[in-house]
Amino acid sequence: QVQVVESGGGLVQPGGSLSLSCAASGRIVSIYAMGWYRQAPGKQRELVARITGTGSTNYADSVKGRFTISRDAAKNTVYLQMNSLKPEDTAVYYCNADLQVTARFTYWGQGTQVTISS
């Protein structure tokens, strides 16, 4: 059984910073990639940032230069440092894990709310 558990999030003023973390646990053979998606009310879920098992990263254009994804491979954990936050960053943020277990599976966390408001 695999679990993907997020932590972090909350309410911050525009221009502020927040950090999210996501840990995958269970019978994981290897990690293809882990990443963060977000979904704002009335909008589709979109990729925010992703990091592969080899450390390659990609970001949504809207967060480049403001957000940084990193990982601790030994802990099967990824982090998202979010700086210079804007009201349009407000969304539920979901962790996504592309894992090799008994086969290749994709897992989602439960989501964490990020609200940017003064």
Summary of the structure (lengths in Angstrom):
residues: 118
radius of gyration: 13.8
end to end distance: 40.9
largest distance: 46.4
contacts: 356
relative contact order: 0.33
helix: 5%
strand: 58%
